[in-house]
Amino acid sequence: MFSYLYEWMMKLSFYMVMVTMVMHVVPNSDYKRYIRFFTGLALAVMLTDPFLRLLGMGNLWQRLYDSPVYREQVEKMEEASQYLYGASEDLEAGLLDIWQENEDDSASMGVDEIKIGR
């Protein structure tokens, strides 16, 4: 029991040192807000681990990851990404064909006026 708590505290301290290093390396303060949010979420998950083990739900995250519902959702996302990736290739090829047709015609297009703002 105490070895688990010691290991847990070591993981938390290592995590906090790494988060502090990342926060000092990030040059733009706009990104710090997002990094702080996501590292806070990860810290909350790490902090709940001993309580879940105490309640007998220690492998909850692993069971969720291995569940058939999760795998089905991952497969759906992979299929959707393949569909979108394939569609973007077709669109890119179509636009390239149109551009090459227009280039062969030596057609030019002029712009009369550009307005920026309101």
Secondary structure as UniProt FT lines:
FT   HELIX           2..25
FT   HELIX           29..54
FT   TURN            55..56
FT   TURN            58..59
FT   HELIX           60..66
FT   HELIX           68..104
FT   TURN            105..106
//
